[in-house]
Amino acid sequence: MKIIWQFAGMKRCSVCKEYKNLNDFGNACSEKMGKFCQCKQCRKEANGNRYREAQKTKGASRRRIGRDPEKLKEKCRRYRKIHREACRRYSRVNKEKIREKDQRNISDLKDYYIRSALVSMGIPREIINNDLIEMKRDQLTTRRVYLRANSFLKEASS
């Protein structure tokens, strides 16, 4: 019976158990007939489900760390403590690169980023103007410079 269907250009899908045209099956050079045993639709569903499941677990771990910034900071602290010499060596070798990156990060405080920071603080969008944005930019810049200097002092003292 199987041979008759193959000569007629048909094949049975191993998942949905339907006989379908050979064009409904993807090419597979390792298979006997040169076609996959699952039709394209069933393979698409299976691959989509596998991809979605992988993304759920991947996204869940990212969301967990994103929700808890203290957890992320602690993870970074542990890494720096374990790899102290490598971190110091990188800092010494790449001083200029680090300084440029810090300057770029400070200058990259875009208006929409600052506006969203102000809104997250509870300030209504209607009262946010350019003066308020500039004040917040100055505050964030000062804070970033302070935190960076403080981290260098801690690394130097330990």
MODELLER restraints for C-alpha pairs under 7 A, 6 or more apart:
rsr = mdl.restraints
at = mdl.atoms
rsr.add(forms.Gaussian(group=physical.xy_distance, feature=features.Distance(at['CA:5:A'], at['CA:11:A']), mean=6.26, stdev=0.5))
rsr.add(forms.Gaussian(group=physical.xy_distance, feature=features.Distance(at['CA:9:A'], at['CA:21:A']), mean=5.89, stdev=0.5))
rsr.add(forms.Gaussian(group=physical.xy_distance, feature=features.Distance(at['CA:9:A'], at['CA:22:A']), mean=5.61, stdev=0.5))
rsr.add(forms.Gaussian(group=physical.xy_distance, feature=features.Distance(at['CA:10:A'], at['CA:19:A']), mean=6.15, stdev=0.5))
rsr.add(forms.Gaussian(group=physical.xy_distance, feature=features.Distance(at['CA:10:A'], at['CA:20:A']), mean=5.29, stdev=0.5))
rsr.add(forms.Gaussian(group=physical.xy_distance, feature=features.Distance(at['CA:10:A'], at['CA:21:A']), mean=4.51, stdev=0.5))
rsr.add(forms.Gaussian(group=physical.xy_distance, feature=features.Distance(at['CA:10:A'], at['CA:22:A']), mean=5.37, stdev=0.5))
rsr.add(forms.Gaussian(group=physical.xy_distance, feature=features.Distance(at['CA:11:A'], at['CA:19:A']), mean=5.27, stdev=0.5))
rsr.add(forms.Gaussian(group=physical.xy_distance, feature=features.Distance(at['CA:11:A'], at['CA:20:A']), mean=5.44, stdev=0.5))
rsr.add(forms.Gaussian(group=physical.xy_distance, feature=features.Distance(at['CA:11:A'], at['CA:21:A']), mean=6.35, stdev=0.5))
rsr.add(forms.Gaussian(group=physical.xy_distance, feature=features.Distance(at['CA:11:A'], at['CA:22:A']), mean=6.09, stdev=0.5))
rsr.add(forms.Gaussian(group=physical.xy_distance, feature=features.Distance(at['CA:12:A'], at['CA:18:A']), mean=5.39, stdev=0.5))
rsr.add(forms.Gaussian(group=physical.xy_distance, feature=features.Distance(at['CA:12:A'], at['CA:19:A']), mean=4.17, stdev=0.5))
rsr.add(forms.Gaussian(group=physical.xy_distance, feature=features.Distance(at['CA:12:A'], at['CA:20:A']), mean=6.16, stdev=0.5))
rsr.add(forms.Gaussian(group=physical.xy_distance, feature=features.Distance(at['CA:13:A'], at['CA:19:A']), mean=6.39, stdev=0.5))
rsr.add(forms.Gaussian(group=physical.xy_distance, feature=features.Distance(at['CA:13:A'], at['CA:37:A']), mean=5.85, stdev=0.5))
rsr.add(forms.Gaussian(group=physical.xy_distance, feature=features.Distance(at['CA:13:A'], at['CA:38:A']), mean=4.86, stdev=0.5))
rsr.add(forms.Gaussian(group=physical.xy_distance, feature=features.Distance(at['CA:13:A'], at['CA:39:A']), mean=5.52, stdev=0.5))
rsr.add(forms.Gaussian(group=physical.xy_distance, feature=features.Distance(at['CA:14:A'], at['CA:37:A']), mean=5.79, stdev=0.5))
rsr.add(forms.Gaussian(group=physical.xy_distance, feature=features.Distance(at['CA:14:A'], at['CA:38:A']), mean=5.44, stdev=0.5))
rsr.add(forms.Gaussian(group=physical.xy_distance, feature=features.Distance(at['CA:15:A'], at['CA:38:A']), mean=6.15, stdev=0.5))
rsr.add(forms.Gaussian(group=physical.xy_distance, feature=features.Distance(at['CA:15:A'], at['CA:42:A']), mean=6.71, stdev=0.5))
rsr.add(forms.Gaussian(group=physical.xy_distance, feature=features.Distance(at['CA:24:A'], at['CA:39:A']), mean=5.70, stdev=0.5))
rsr.add(forms.Gaussian(group=physical.xy_distance, feature=features.Distance(at['CA:24:A'], at['CA:40:A']), mean=5.84, stdev=0.5))
rsr.add(forms.Gaussian(group=physical.xy_distance, feature=features.Distance(at['CA:25:A'], at['CA:35:A']), mean=5.90, stdev=0.5))
rsr.add(forms.Gaussian(group=physical.xy_distance, feature=features.Distance(at['CA:25:A'], at['CA:36:A']), mean=5.93, stdev=0.5))
rsr.add(forms.Gaussian(group=physical.xy_distance, feature=features.Distance(at['CA:25:A'], at['CA:38:A']), mean=6.67, stdev=0.5))
rsr.add(forms.Gaussian(group=physical.xy_distance, feature=features.Distance(at['CA:25:A'], at['CA:39:A']), mean=4.54, stdev=0.5))
rsr.add(forms.Gaussian(group=physical.xy_distance, feature=features.Distance(at['CA:25:A'], at['CA:40:A']), mean=5.26, stdev=0.5))
rsr.add(forms.Gaussian(group=physical.xy_distance, feature=features.Distance(at['CA:26:A'], at['CA:35:A']), mean=5.59, stdev=0.5))
rsr.add(forms.Gaussian(group=physical.xy_distance, feature=features.Distance(at['CA:26:A'], at['CA:36:A']), mean=5.59, stdev=0.5))
rsr.add(forms.Gaussian(group=physical.xy_distance, feature=features.Distance(at['CA:26:A'], at['CA:39:A']), mean=6.97, stdev=0.5))
rsr.add(forms.Gaussian(group=physical.xy_distance, feature=features.Distance(at['CA:26:A'], at['CA:40:A']), mean=6.00, stdev=0.5))
rsr.add(forms.Gaussian(group=physical.xy_distance, feature=features.Distance(at['CA:27:A'], at['CA:34:A']), mean=5.78, stdev=0.5))
rsr.add(forms.Gaussian(group=physical.xy_distance, feature=features.Distance(at['CA:27:A'], at['CA:35:A']), mean=4.48, stdev=0.5))
rsr.add(forms.Gaussian(group=physical.xy_distance, feature=features.Distance(at['CA:27:A'], at['CA:36:A']), mean=6.12, stdev=0.5))
rsr.add(forms.Gaussian(group=physical.xy_distance, feature=features.Distance(at['CA:28:A'], at['CA:34:A']), mean=4.98, stdev=0.5))
rsr.add(forms.Gaussian(group=physical.xy_distance, feature=features.Distance(at['CA:28:A'], at['CA:35:A']), mean=4.75, stdev=0.5))
rsr.add(forms.Gaussian(group=physical.xy_distance, feature=features.Distance(at['CA:28:A'], at['CA:36:A']), mean=5.40, stdev=0.5))
rsr.add(forms.Gaussian(group=physical.xy_distance, feature=features.Distance(at['CA:65:A'], at['CA:71:A']), mean=6.46, stdev=0.5))
rsr.add(forms.Gaussian(group=physical.xy_distance, feature=features.Distance(at['CA:65:A'], at['CA:72:A']), mean=5.88, stdev=0.5))
rsr.add(forms.Gaussian(group=physical.xy_distance, feature=features.Distance(at['CA:80:A'], at['CA:87:A']), mean=6.60, stdev=0.5))
rsr.add(forms.Gaussian(group=physical.xy_distance, feature=features.Distance(at['CA:106:A'], at['CA:141:A']), mean=5.77, stdev=0.5))
rsr.add(forms.Gaussian(group=physical.xy_distance, feature=features.Distance(at['CA:109:A'], at['CA:137:A']), mean=6.83, stdev=0.5))
rsr.add(forms.Gaussian(group=physical.xy_distance, feature=features.Distance(at['CA:111:A'], at['CA:133:A']), mean=6.84, stdev=0.5))
rsr.add(forms.Gaussian(group=physical.xy_distance, feature=features.Distance(at['CA:114:A'], at['CA:133:A']), mean=6.33, stdev=0.5))
rsr.add(forms.Gaussian(group=physical.xy_distance, feature=features.Distance(at['CA:114:A'], at['CA:136:A']), mean=6.86, stdev=0.5))
rsr.add(forms.Gaussian(group=physical.xy_distance, feature=features.Distance(at['CA:114:A'], at['CA:137:A']), mean=6.76, stdev=0.5))
rsr.add(forms.Gaussian(group=physical.xy_distance, feature=features.Distance(at['CA:115:A'], at['CA:133:A']), mean=6.69, stdev=0.5))
rsr.add(forms.Gaussian(group=physical.xy_distance, feature=features.Distance(at['CA:119:A'], at['CA:125:A']), mean=6.42, stdev=0.5))
